[in-house]
Amino acid sequence: MQQRITKEAEALIKHYGRDPFVIAENIGIEIKRCDLGSLKGMYTVILGNRFIVINQNLSEQQTKQVCAHELGHDVLHRAFEENESFRELSVISMNTKPEYEASAFAAELLIDDRQLLSMVQEGKELSAISGEMGVDENLLLIKIALMQKKGHKLNLPDVPRGDFLKNG
C-alpha cells in the first residue's frame, strides 16, 4: 500500500503541485467549510458528488493538513465511500488502517523528500523542521517513517501520536 500511496501523491504533485485545495478543485472535489464542533474534517460522496468538509475553526496549518488527509481518502478509499461501506463519522485518528493511510498520503503530499533530507542533514531538530515546513510534528514523523521504508537512513526520533488531528 505504501508504494500506491507514494505513487498517487507523486502523480498529483506532478500535475497540480502540493496544494491540496488546488488538487481537490482540479479533480472535481468540492470543499465546504462549516462548524463541525470537535470534528476536524470528513470526506463524503453524495449522489456521485465528492466533498471534503473542513471545520471552519481550524488554523491555516490544520486546515491544509486536514484537506490533504481527506484528499487521501478520496484517492485511496473512494470506492468504500461510494458503496457506503466506509463512513468517517468520528474525529480523525490513526486507529484504523484507512485513517493511517490517509495521513500517510497527506505526509507524502505536503512534505518534499529532498527538502526534508536537506534539513535533517543540516542537523535541524524535529520541531524546527516542523515549523519551517508548516506541518504538525506527528505528520513529519509519519513522513520520516515512510522515508525509512524507502531506504533513507533517518533516525526516527519518536513514534507519532495516533490522534494528532483529533480535538485541540
Phi, psi and omega per residue, in radians:
M1 nan -0.612 -3.120
Q2 -1.021 -0.722 3.125
Q3 -1.083 -0.702 3.112
R4 -1.126 -0.763 3.135
I5 -1.021 -0.849 3.141
T6 -1.087 -0.806 -3.123
K7 -1.060 -0.787 -3.130
E8 -1.135 -0.756 3.130
A9 -1.117 -0.794 -3.124
E10 -1.089 -0.671 3.132
A11 -1.118 -0.753 3.123
L12 -1.174 -0.717 3.117
I13 -1.060 -0.750 -3.137
K14 -1.030 -0.710 -3.082
H15 -1.504 -0.605 -2.958
Y16 -2.237 -0.125 -3.055
G17 1.573 -2.940 -3.025
R18 -1.706 -0.055 -3.089
D19 -1.357 1.991 -3.085
P20 -1.116 -0.460 3.120
F21 -1.242 -0.712 3.089
V22 -1.121 -0.758 3.136
I23 -1.079 -0.878 -3.119
A24 -0.971 -0.803 3.141
E25 -1.056 -0.736 -3.078
N26 -1.304 -0.371 3.128
I27 -1.853 0.189 2.972
G28 1.555 0.435 3.078
I29 -1.796 2.260 3.102
E30 -1.573 2.362 3.131
I31 -1.856 2.261 3.098
K32 -2.101 2.503 3.063
R33 -2.105 2.299 3.089
C34 -2.766 2.999 3.123
D35 -1.371 1.988 -3.113
L36 -1.879 0.248 -3.105
G37 1.169 -2.170 -3.121
S38 -1.484 -0.185 3.120
L39 -1.351 2.240 -3.124
K40 -1.475 -0.555 -3.134
G41 -3.056 2.949 3.085
M42 -2.770 2.765 3.069
Y43 -2.097 2.397 3.100
T44 -2.635 2.786 3.031
V45 -2.131 2.161 3.132
I46 -2.152 2.050 -3.139
L47 0.869 0.746 3.098
G48 1.435 -0.086 3.114
N49 -1.676 2.293 -3.085
R50 -1.667 2.366 -3.106
F51 -2.345 2.460 2.876
I52 -1.984 2.182 3.123
V53 -1.951 2.205 -3.074
I54 -2.138 2.386 3.108
N55 -1.092 2.181 -3.101
Q56 -1.208 -0.191 -3.074
N57 -1.624 0.157 -3.118
L58 -1.522 2.749 3.026
S59 -1.222 2.920 3.124
E60 -1.053 -0.742 3.132
Q61 -1.088 -0.827 -3.141
Q62 -1.110 -0.713 -3.130
T63 -1.033 -0.781 -3.139
K64 -1.126 -0.756 -3.138
Q65 -1.177 -0.711 3.108
V66 -1.138 -0.726 3.104
C67 -1.058 -0.775 3.128
A68 -1.111 -0.702 3.111
H69 -1.088 -0.838 -3.121
E70 -1.191 -0.577 3.032
L71 -1.068 -0.643 3.059
G72 -1.036 -0.694 3.076
H73 -1.091 -0.703 3.119
D74 -1.083 -0.848 -3.065
V75 -1.198 -0.716 -3.000
L76 -1.709 -0.465 -2.958
H77 -2.257 0.264 -3.065
R78 -0.985 -0.679 -3.110
A79 -1.051 -0.646 3.101
F80 -1.111 -0.793 -3.091
E81 -1.152 -0.738 -3.126
E82 -1.119 -0.525 3.111
N83 -1.563 0.077 3.120
E84 1.026 0.351 3.063
S85 -1.656 -0.109 3.103
F86 -2.201 2.049 3.107
R87 -2.365 2.136 3.069
E88 -1.638 1.703 -3.076
L89 -1.953 -0.024 3.124
S90 -2.021 3.097 3.135
V91 -1.116 2.684 -3.117
I92 -1.182 2.294 3.017
S93 -2.547 3.063 3.092
M94 -1.965 0.508 -3.114
N95 -1.394 -0.151 3.103
T96 -2.168 2.744 -3.133
K97 -1.037 -0.806 3.127
P98 -1.056 -0.632 3.135
E99 -1.201 -0.727 3.090
Y100 -1.109 -0.769 -3.129
E101 -1.068 -0.709 3.118
A102 -1.140 -0.660 3.093
S103 -1.218 -0.658 3.075
A104 -1.111 -0.702 3.080
F105 -1.060 -0.791 3.125
A106 -1.044 -0.723 3.122
A107 -1.100 -0.769 3.123
E108 -1.130 -0.675 -3.104
L109 -1.238 -0.775 -2.982
L110 -1.537 -0.377 -3.019
I111 -2.041 2.061 3.141
D112 -1.354 2.246 -3.126
D113 -0.980 -0.894 -3.064
R114 -1.095 -0.721 3.126
Q115 -1.114 -0.759 3.119
L116 -1.106 -0.810 3.123
L117 -1.022 -0.750 3.124
S118 -1.044 -0.781 -3.129
M119 -1.163 -0.661 3.109
V120 -1.155 -0.751 3.131
Q121 -1.122 -0.506 3.072
E122 -1.298 -0.140 3.111
G123 1.472 0.310 -3.138
K124 -1.239 2.540 3.115
E125 -1.393 2.806 -3.101
L126 -0.929 -0.798 -3.101
S127 -1.141 -0.633 3.115
A128 -1.198 -0.739 3.119
I129 -1.110 -0.797 3.122
S130 -0.981 -0.831 -3.137
G131 -1.103 -0.777 -3.126
E132 -1.175 -0.603 -3.111
M133 -1.530 -0.211 3.111
G134 1.232 0.600 3.115
V135 -2.241 2.684 3.076
D136 -1.077 2.508 3.137
E137 -1.002 -0.617 -3.129
N138 -1.197 -0.629 3.057
L139 -1.156 -0.674 3.084
L140 -1.087 -0.712 3.102
L141 -1.116 -0.647 3.070
I142 -1.096 -0.771 3.128
K143 -1.081 -0.743 3.116
I144 -1.063 -0.750 3.111
A145 -1.088 -0.718 3.110
L146 -1.112 -0.723 3.141
M147 -1.170 -0.629 3.072
Q148 -1.091 -0.698 3.116
K149 -1.160 -0.435 3.086
K150 -1.418 -0.084 3.100
G151 1.847 -0.011 3.092
H152 -1.291 2.448 -3.140
K153 -1.619 1.560 3.096
L154 -2.149 2.435 3.054
N155 -1.408 2.132 3.086
L156 -1.388 1.894 -3.033
P157 -1.273 -0.356 -3.079
D158 -2.916 3.034 3.080
V159 -1.762 2.324 -3.122
P160 -1.150 2.477 3.016
R161 -1.184 2.381 -3.108
G162 -1.273 -0.241 -3.050
D163 -2.010 0.452 -3.011
F164 -1.126 -0.397 3.089
L165 -1.674 0.092 -3.117
K166 -1.308 -2.802 -3.124
N167 -0.913 2.657 2.992
G168 1.409 nan nan
